[in-house]
Amino acid sequence: MNEPKQDRIYASERPLQDFVFDEKVADVFADMINRSVPGYATIISMIGMLADRYCSPGSMVYDLGCSLGGAALTMTHHISHKDYQLIAVDNSAAMIERFQQALDGRHDSGNIQLVCADLDDIEINNASVVVLNFTLQFIAQERRAGLVRKIYDGMQPGGILILSEKIRFADAHLDELLIDMYHQFKQVQGYSQLEISQKRSALENVLIPETIATHKARMQEAGFRSCDTWFQCFNFASMVAFK
């Protein structure tokens, strides 16, 4: 397997533009996500284990905002039976194209269907497992409750929603501390101050983080019986909600 191309998108000064999941980002995304999200490999691995535990025979599994398919592929690897269908959705044609290339020739890809579409246009039906892995943060805040409710309505009783997000904190001092620690983490990963600064500016109007309390309240309002955090590192967290 070829090594992922290194993320150097913000290595030199460039005009300020909002971050988009275009061809350039898709080309380096594997390197970008692993160097930008602390604990990403652990989150992906555990998504596979959770999917195996909760994927019921005859059900649907959804990876919403699948990008290159990290969560979808680990779920197909871990789920111990084959009586399910996995729908992987992303509105970036570049991401879907590269995901399809990764699937070509794999013996375990028969359960996966790729869909290039906006999540508003996707129906959720008979779902035992739904994954939003760093996806909801890119959706307009006024649309988030509707999407979570649609997911809840389309899930089987006993199913789970796995939600990973960049988060913020109500306490300003704690929020500043963990942001600073996160930026130090990115420096350790080889990103320069210029790259960190330019990427942050590009994401400012695109990625809107919320507090864990806000996420929990939204889950409760949608009808989920329980929701809590199973992973957190700095200002990144992953939660599970149970129907």
CORHUFEN-V202628 format. One record per residue. N is the residue number from 1. RES is the residue in one letter. PSI is psi in degrees with one decimal (none if undefined). BURIAL is 1 if it has 16 or more other ideal C-beta (glycine too) atoms within 10 Angstrom, else 0. Layout:
# CORHUFEN-V202628
((N & RES & PSI & BURIAL) (N & RES & PSI & BURIAL))
This chain:
# CORHUFEN-V202628
((1 & M & 136.7 & 0) (2 & N & 143.4 & 0) (3 & E & 142.2 & 0) (4 & P & 144.7 & 1) (5 & K & 143.1 & 0) (6 & Q & 138.9 & 0) (7 & D & 109.1 & 1) (8 & R & 23.1 & 0) (9 & I & -39.5 & 1) (10 & Y & 23.1 & 1) (11 & A & -21.0 & 0) (12 & S & 158.0 & 0) (13 & E & 138.4 & 0) (14 & R & 156.9 & 0) (15 & P & 142.9 & 0) (16 & L & 120.0 & 0) (17 & Q & 150.0 & 0) (18 & D & 144.4 & 0) (19 & F & 133.3 & 1) (20 & V & 150.7 & 0) (21 & F & 70.0 & 1) (22 & D & -168.6 & 0) (23 & E & -42.3 & 0) (24 & K & -41.7 & 0) (25 & V & -44.8 & 1) (26 & A & -33.5 & 1) (27 & D & -30.1 & 1) (28 & V & 9.3 & 1) (29 & F & -37.0 & 1) (30 & A & -43.1 & 1) (31 & D & -42.2 & 1) (32 & M & -49.1 & 1) (33 & I & -38.2 & 1) (34 & N & -30.0 & 1) (35 & R & -8.7 & 1) (36 & S & -18.7 & 1) (37 & V & 107.8 & 1) (38 & P & 130.3 & 1) (39 & G & 12.2 & 1) (40 & Y & -43.4 & 1) (41 & A & -38.3 & 0) (42 & T & -44.3 & 0) (43 & I & -47.2 & 1) (44 & I & -46.5 & 1) (45 & S & -44.1 & 0) (46 & M & -29.6 & 1) (47 & I & -41.4 & 1) (48 & G & -43.3 & 1) (49 & M & -40.2 & 0) (50 & L & -40.4 & 1) (51 & A & -41.3 & 1) (52 & D & -37.2 & 1) (53 & R & -35.5 & 0) (54 & Y & -9.7 & 1) (55 & C & 112.1 & 1) (56 & S & 147.8 & 1) (57 & P & 137.4 & 0) (58 & G & 8.0 & 0) (59 & S & 175.9 & 1) (60 & M & 146.5 & 1) (61 & V & 135.8 & 1) (62 & Y & 132.9 & 1) (63 & D & 101.1 & 1) (64 & L & 115.6 & 1) (65 & G & 52.9 & 1) (66 & C & -16.8 & 1) (67 & S & -121.8 & 1) (68 & L & 0.7 & 1) (69 & G & 19.5 & 1) (70 & G & -48.8 & 1) (71 & A & -42.5 & 1) (72 & A & -44.2 & 1) (73 & L & -39.0 & 1) (74 & T & -30.5 & 1) (75 & M & -42.6 & 1) (76 & T & -29.3 & 1) (77 & H & -36.0 & 0) (78 & H & -33.7 & 1) (79 & I & 123.6 & 1) (80 & S & -16.9 & 0) (81 & H & 171.0 & 0) (82 & K & 6.2 & 0) (83 & D & 64.8 & 0) (84 & Y & 165.0 & 1) (85 & Q & 130.6 & 0) (86 & L & 123.6 & 1) (87 & I & 117.6 & 1) (88 & A & 122.2 & 1) (89 & V & 137.2 & 1) (90 & D & 146.4 & 1) (91 & N & 3.8 & 1) (92 & S & 112.3 & 1) (93 & A & -33.6 & 0) (94 & A & -39.9 & 1) (95 & M & -46.2 & 1) (96 & I & -39.8 & 1) (97 & E & -43.9 & 0) (98 & R & -34.3 & 1) (99 & F & -43.8 & 1) (100 & Q & -39.1 & 0) (101 & Q & -38.0 & 0) (102 & A & -31.4 & 1) (103 & L & -30.4 & 1) (104 & D & 123.0 & 0) (105 & G & -8.9 & 0) (106 & R & 139.2 & 0) (107 & H & -16.2 & 0) (108 & D & 23.5 & 0) (109 & S & 1.7 & 1) (110 & G & -22.8 & 0) (111 & N & -6.2 & 1) (112 & I & 130.5 & 1) (113 & Q & 124.5 & 0) (114 & L & 137.4 & 1) (115 & V & 125.3 & 1) (116 & C & 103.9 & 1) (117 & A & 162.3 & 0) (118 & D & 145.7 & 0) (119 & L & -24.0 & 1) (120 & D & -23.9 & 0) (121 & D & 4.7 & 0) (122 & I & 132.1 & 1) (123 & E & 141.3 & 0) (124 & I & 120.7 & 1) (125 & N & 138.9 & 0) (126 & N & 39.2 & 0) (127 & A & 132.2 & 1) (128 & S & -26.4 & 1) (129 & V & 129.1 & 1) (130 & V & 134.0 & 1) (131 & V & 127.9 & 1) (132 & L & 88.2 & 1) (133 & N & 95.4 & 1) (134 & F & 46.8 & 1) (135 & T & -47.7 & 1) (136 & L & -31.8 & 1) (137 & Q & -20.1 & 1) (138 & F & -0.9 & 1) (139 & I & 140.1 & 1) (140 & A & 137.2 & 0) (141 & Q & -34.3 & 0) (142 & E & -12.0 & 0) (143 & R & -7.8 & 0) (144 & R & -44.4 & 1) (145 & A & -40.3 & 0) (146 & G & -39.2 & 0) (147 & L & -44.7 & 1) (148 & V & -39.2 & 1) (149 & R & -40.7 & 0) (150 & K & -40.0 & 1) (151 & I & -47.6 & 1) (152 & Y & -46.9 & 1) (153 & D & -28.3 & 0) (154 & G & 6.6 & 1) (155 & M & 151.6 & 1) (156 & Q & 149.9 & 1) (157 & P & 134.6 & 0) (158 & G & -4.1 & 0) (159 & G & 167.9 & 1) (160 & I & 146.8 & 1) (161 & L & 126.3 & 1) (162 & I & 119.0 & 1) (163 & L & 114.8 & 1) (164 & S & 135.9 & 1) (165 & E & 149.8 & 1) (166 & K & 136.9 & 1) (167 & I & 162.6 & 1) (168 & R & 170.4 & 1) (169 & F & 141.2 & 1) (170 & A & -33.7 & 0) (171 & D & 116.0 & 0) (172 & A & -39.0 & 0) (173 & H & -45.1 & 0) (174 & L & -40.2 & 0) (175 & D & -46.1 & 1) (176 & E & -42.0 & 0) (177 & L & -49.1 & 0) (178 & L & -30.0 & 1) (179 & I & -44.5 & 0) (180 & D & -42.0 & 0) (181 & M & -37.7 & 0) (182 & Y & -42.2 & 1) (183 & H & -35.9 & 1) (184 & Q & -39.4 & 0) (185 & F & -43.2 & 1) (186 & K & -36.2 & 1) (187 & Q & -41.9 & 0) (188 & V & -31.9 & 0) (189 & Q & -0.8 & 0) (190 & G & 3.4 & 0) (191 & Y & 140.4 & 1) (192 & S & 167.2 & 0) (193 & Q & -38.0 & 0) (194 & L & -46.0 & 0) (195 & E & -44.1 & 1) (196 & I & -44.6 & 1) (197 & S & -46.0 & 0) (198 & Q & -39.3 & 1) (199 & K & -42.0 & 1) (200 & R & -42.4 & 0) (201 & S & -39.7 & 0) (202 & A & -30.7 & 1) (203 & L & -11.2 & 1) (204 & E & -42.1 & 0) (205 & N & 5.7 & 0) (206 & V & -45.9 & 0) (207 & L & 109.9 & 0) (208 & I & 102.2 & 1) (209 & P & 157.7 & 1) (210 & E & 167.8 & 1) (211 & T & 158.3 & 1) (212 & I & -37.7 & 1) (213 & A & -39.0 & 0) (214 & T & -43.6 & 1) (215 & H & -44.5 & 1) (216 & K & -41.9 & 1) (217 & A & -40.0 & 0) (218 & R & -42.1 & 1) (219 & M & -43.8 & 1) (220 & Q & -42.8 & 0) (221 & E & -32.6 & 0) (222 & A & -22.4 & 1) (223 & G & -6.0 & 0) (224 & F & 136.3 & 1) (225 & R & -22.4 & 0) (226 & S & 145.3 & 0) (227 & C & 131.6 & 1) (228 & D & 167.7 & 0) (229 & T & 131.1 & 0) (230 & W & -14.7 & 0) (231 & F & 139.0 & 0) (232 & Q & 137.2 & 0) (233 & C & 118.5 & 1) (234 & F & -126.1 & 1) (235 & N & 38.9 & 1) (236 & F & 136.6 & 1) (237 & A & 158.0 & 1) (238 & S & 135.3 & 1) (239 & M & 158.0 & 1) (240 & V & 138.1 & 1) (241 & A & 137.7 & 1) (242 & F & 133.4 & 1) (243 & K & none & 1))
